[in-house]
Amino acid sequence: MSKKTNKGQIGVTTENIFPVIKQFLYSDHEIFLREIVANAVDATEKLKALASSGEFKEETGDLKVVIELDEKKKILKVSDSGIGMTAEEVDRYINQIAFSSAGEFLEKYKDQIGSIIGHFGLGFYSAFMVSRKVTIDTLSWKEGEKAVRWSCDGSPEYEMGESDRKERGTTITLYLDDDSAEYAEKSRIEGLLGKYCKFMPVPIVFGKEQEWKDGKYVDTDKDKIINNIEPLWTKAPSELKEEDYKAFYKALYPMNEDPLFYIHLNVDYPFNLTGILYFPKIKERVAIDRNKISLYCNRMFVTDHVDNIVPDFMTLLHGVIDSPDIPLNVSRSYLQSDENVKKISTYITKKVADRLEEIFKEQRPDLEKKWDNLKLFIEYGMLSDEKFCDRALKFALLKNTDGKFFSFDEYKAAIDGQQTDKDKKVVCLYATSVEDQYRFIEDAKNKGYDVLLFDCELDAHYVNLLERKMEGCRFARVDSDSVERLIPKEERVKLEMAEDARYDLENLFKAVLPEGNDYYVEGDNLGENEPAILITQNEFMRRYREMSALGGGMNFYGEMPESYNITVNMENPLVAMILDAEKSAVAPQGELPPEADKDASEEDKKAAREAREAVRNAHRADIEAFAKGNEALRQIVDIALLSNGMLKGKALSDFIERSRKVVSDAYLKKD
């Protein structure tokens, strides 16, 4: 057949349009396959629309997109039997990329850079990112039109003439360049089709189904369709059952356990959005699985990095979001600034809150059962999104150390009165570990108090949030003070001690406490049957140190040494015995030399200070010598350290040996 071939130049004055496409429109070369297949799907969908309207009166035939790969020749073909193109349409959509220069193009469309892909032939031109040559063979659905062949080697010049094609539709042939040899591998193409095209609405064929025969897999005559043309989110929720949602989740994430709950998104105003989001079971909260939400535009995969597209806490969810209002550009910074994306983000947050409130009202036992796997998500959302937080106050739960659940209002009502302090504040006590803080929890329960369990990584921040949101309440960790002082009912009279006695007490106990921490030693009357020493941490300081460790910006607190309050129970008989022994063994501090007169010289002032300090140091050295030689003192301090998980290494070994000796001596003397 004689063919007339025309040569021409693509309608751009820039030296080459292709670097522009590579640099500014696509962040990854593999996008080319998505774009070429999407064009084929669009052409097929348009033919369906023409047939449905009656404008196309012939048989549509078997509508599908076929991908063929010749691995040896490095040739990739994408064929469809859609509407095809006329010579005029090829010239308009492929040749006339109507930009005077790359610079003008970028300046003119910088605000819409994500939405212009697919227009002016740019989707098609992504093929040149991986090809040394691209050809188009196309035959329009319109009666009387001739088949057209177009060819270009990646320069602005092209050739265009008649084609041998007999069937309606289009075939794009990519002659892959050497730098893109990876795309001539069957496994690579299978992976890309699975990633980008598995939910497109037209059957996509790549190769043949296989069967096991004579000890190996062989091709059958049946086409291998790689996509699901009716994904679950495209169906009405009324048509679906719980099993359908679970099966779809398993198809998306084969290795995961069943999700906790799901949300079916379906809205057509003021924007179009469908999808299904799942609350995954978080087994190990330290290893949170992010980037499991796939973003689609008309079933075409866009990205699975939805951070900065949906609120940050939503990235803990799994599932699919599909919207034609999401631009196809894969730049997350662009998506983040797009107004439609912002509206969608707000809507999704609202729908998630709606669903959780619905579960709280209608399936509360199920919510309580799954709360431990859900609360990290809820807390994260409340801490990072003010609107979600306000909604979550209605459905978030509190769990106590006995495993009982309460809403915020229920809990406040349950402890009001019994746990109301002298300032009319309802005090919510909490523990971070039932095992580690067992004694403190039991002391609180014996007092008639309830104790919440806050064992989530975010709870240091969360407690601060709850104090702001739960009016008239404050939170105190159960081991932050003695049970008598956790919820003071009246003004407490502080134990009066002479300055010399306080000085001696402080140095006596600091002498046998581990180095590297700050200790604030005080004496108090806790009762003769109470422990000799109570070691606690200031609620404020401890909480802000934990927030700093979680990246809360409190670096000042994070860099400070650990500080502990050492409360010595002056009514404990052992303490009284040790203090009596100390008084007998250590002479009282002598009278301090007088301070220098204010008019004295600096040298005299310095000498006076050094003389006073020498007396103090000598007295402190006597106290420290007594402390280190007094086994009873070391024993009661080590018991207090042990109960707080602070006794380690050599100190723990010494304590065990000392305890063994005490027990052995006691039993031997008894016998």
Secondary structure, DSSP 4 states (H G I P E B T S, - for coil): ----EEEEE-SB-SS-SHHHIIIII-S-TTHHHHHHHHHHHHHHHHHHHHHHHTS--S---S--EEEEEETTTTEEEEEE-S----HHHHIIIII---BS-HHHHHHHTTTSTTT-TTSTTHHHHGGGGTEEEEEEEEE-SSTTPPPEEEEE-SSSEEEEEE----SSEEEEEEEE-GGGGGGGSHHHHHHHHHHHSTT-SS-EEEEEEEEEETTEEEEEEEEEE---SS-GGGS-GGG--HHHHHHHHHHH-TTSPPPSEEEEEEE-SSS-EEEEEEE---SSTTS----EEEEEETTEEEES--BTTB-GGGGG-EEEEE-TTS-S---HHHHHH-HHHHHHHHHHHHHHHHHHHHHHHH-HHHHHHHHHHHHHHHHHHHHH-HHHHHHHTTT-EEEBTTS-EEEHHHHHHHHTTTTB-TTSPEEEEEES-TTTTHHHHHHHHHTT--EEE--STTHHHHHHHHHHHSTTEEEEETTSS-HHHHS-SSPPPPPP--HHHHHHHHHHHHTTSPTTSEEEEEEE---TTS-SEEEE--HHHHHHHHHHHTT-S-HHHHHSPPEEEEEEETTSHHHHHHHHHHHHHSPPPPPPPPPPPTTS-HHHHHHHHHHHHHHHHHHHHHHHHHHHH-HHHHHHHHHHHHHTT---HHHHHHHHHHHHHHHHHHHHHH-
